[in-house]
Each structure stands twice: as structure tokens, then as C-alpha cells.
Amino acid sequence: MLWRRALLLSSVRYAPFLHRAAFTRRSASILIVGDGDLSYGRYFVEENGGDDVTVSVLETREKHREVYQMHEGHTNAINSKGGKVMFGVDATALKDSFHPGKTFNHIVWNFPHWPGKTNIKRNRELLGAFFNNSRDFLAEDGEIKVALVEGQGGMGSESMRDWKASWKAAVYAAENDLLLTEIEEFSEASSYEQSSHRGVDRGFHIGKRPERYVFTPSTGYRGGDVAEGARLATFHELHLVGRRCLDEVDELASAVVEDGVNVHVMIVEWLEEIDITVFRIVYEGAKMCVTKEKGDSWSEKLEERAEEKGFDLRPEKKGRGCSHAVPYTMCAARFGLTTT
Ligand SMILES: C[S@@+](CC[C@H](N)C(=O)[O-])C[C@H]1O[C@@H](n2cnc3c(N)ncnc32)[C@H](O)[C@@H]1O
């Protein structure tokens, strides 16, 4: 309830970060996975040429021919533009289809969905396994582009309830060292036929405003700050004995994080009767993916440093670690943070 109220008061909004962007070809090598009846692949090569474009589906060639009426037409159209079509490619086991060392500049999956009924847990697992696998086949500064139904990715969540109901795409990516850099409007949705619904040749709902999440390897990332709506954050409290001021903790906290992480420190309250100052520390991933694990290590380091500098920590509140990663904009709204 409190969370919700804080959000309503906030001026932080997600929508302005969303811009229309067609994915046009900028670099050499492109892999499209899970491409339904191959309709997007056809559209893509007709727009951009098929040189070094591989369009793939999970089904075997025989199964695909049996299920999709446009099998022949789309396959031939892709081939005629110089594109390659591959069948039986499992996006969660790319090593079964490609030699080690093979890399792509872009790996694209539009509207991933496990083959069964809607099931958040299964779809999160599918995304996680895809990220885990595709990471090895991504060029150093390559990008993974995932189109999602509006709200599915979770970064625009305005409440914990929405966030928990989403696929938390950025979290699963971050656990595989992939940084969400942008969320764009998926403007090509109307340029091809969505056709694969639970393994049959049928359309599916993509909502009014489908989105494309763009990820890139976090380690070695040399770009600028990622879009604010694309950042993750994690937070924790620090309970110090005595009446302490913001600057003391700010200095300590800023020193424990790597480049690319913004730290926000605030005083939550002074518990006069037990003489404790309660701080909240928020770690915001501006150029680095944030996970609970990283947050735990930063909070541990912060506590160690505080003790080294002679601060007394409230024993029962020590070593509690950080929150799970959440969208930074949601966190900023909840805690009334001003954003950069
Ligand atoms: C909702 S459909 C989207 C199809 C197509 N990308 C589009 O935009 O129309 C989900 C697709 O994911 C595919 N899929 C599910 N699990 C997969 C996996 N492990 N590897 C590759 N594709 C998979 C399904 O075969 C299906 O074609």
C-alpha cells in the first residue's frame, strides 16, 4: 500500500523512454531464433538483404512443413535473398546447432514463449536459458534483441504486483552478465504475420504497444549510461549506532561499487530511544547490470568498511544483504529519489 502511494506521488515515469525504432541492419551477422512460420525472417531479409542472416525455428523441417501453410513460400523467399533457414534450432541449446567460436552481432527472438499454456515460471526459465546460451554466441559488443508483449518484460512496472507478474527479463539477463541498454517500441510488429501460437499456425495477442528489449554484454561494456527505464537497482538498510550524518555513509558507500553504478544514500530515521541512525542505500546500475548477488557483496563491503572506520553497527541488523533487483524507476518512485 505504502509502495503504491509513493508511486502515485512520484514524477518518475517510464513511458518517455520508449521510442520507435525499427531494427535496421548495421552489421554483419544476424541470427533470428524461434521464428514461428518464418514470416519475420522473410520480412527482415526483404528489407535488409539476406547476406549472413540465419533465420531459425525449433521445429524440424518436416514438422514445420506440416504445421505452417507458409513454410515453403517463406523458406524460398529467405533463400532467394541469400538468407539461410535452419530447422531444429533450440534457442536454449545453440551449441547443438553452431560450432564453438561462431558469433553473431545480433541474436533476435520475437515473442519468445515456451510451447505450452501461459506460465510465467516456464517463460522466465526459457528466457534465462536463452540468455545463458546465446551469450556464448554473441560478438563482444553484440546485441540480443527480444520483442515482448507490453508489460511482459517488467521494466515499466509501477507496483511490486506488476513486477512480480512480469517475466523480469532484465533480471534473467543480468544473471547472465547481459545489460539491458534500451527498451524500444517494437515497430515491426505490423510488418509481418505473428503466426505461432502454442505450436499451431495461429496468431497471438501482442497488445497495443509491444516492446523490444535490447541487451549487450555487461563485462567490457564501453557505451554511455543506459536508458533510465532500462536500469535495475537493489537496496539495503544500514543501522549505525549514534546519530550519524549522510555524508559519512555516502563517502563509504560510493567507494564500494564499481564504475557504472550510482549510489543513493538516504536517512530513513533516527531511532532516538535506542540511539540508532537507519540509512537506506540504493545501488543503481547505470552502465552495469545489477543483481542481488552483486548487491549483497556491496553491502557486505560497506559494512566491513564502516567497521574499519570505527562505526558501530547494530548487531541484529548486520549481514542482511540486499533486496532482489527491481526496476530503478520503480525504486526511485518508492523512495522519492531524483534521477539523473
Ligand atoms: C509466440 S511464438 C513467436 C513466433 C515468432 N517469433 C513471431 O514473432 O511470430 C513463440 C515461438 O517460440 C518458439 N520456441 C519455443 N521454445 C523454443 C526454443 N527452446 N527454441 C527455439 N524456439 C522456441 C516456438 O516454436 C514459437 O515459434
The ligand as a Gaussian input file, in Angstrom:
#p B3LYP/6-31G(d) Opt

LIG

0 1
 C        4.777000     -16.807000     -29.594000
 S        5.687000     -17.640000     -30.814000
 C        6.540000     -16.333000     -31.677000
 C        6.900000     -16.721000     -33.083000
 C        7.626000     -15.665000     -33.895000
 N        8.888000     -15.303000     -33.294000
 C        6.778000     -14.451000     -34.117000
 O        7.161000     -13.344000     -33.696000
 O        5.712000     -14.603000     -34.715000
 C        6.947000     -18.410000     -29.854000
 C        7.904000     -19.180000     -30.692000
 O        8.969000     -19.635000     -29.866000
 C        9.346000     -20.905000     -30.334000
 N       10.100000     -21.599000     -29.290000
 C        9.677000     -22.038000     -28.081000
 N       10.684000     -22.627000     -27.401000
 C       11.780000     -22.524000     -28.200000
 C       13.127000     -22.914000     -28.067000
 N       13.570000     -23.550000     -26.969000
 N       13.971000     -22.653000     -29.078000
 C       13.549000     -22.028000     -30.207000
 N       12.289000     -21.624000     -30.384000
 C       11.402000     -21.884000     -29.403000
 C        8.063000     -21.576000     -30.694000
 O        8.300000     -22.614000     -31.612000
 C        7.302000     -20.403000     -31.340000
 O        7.534000     -20.347000     -32.714000

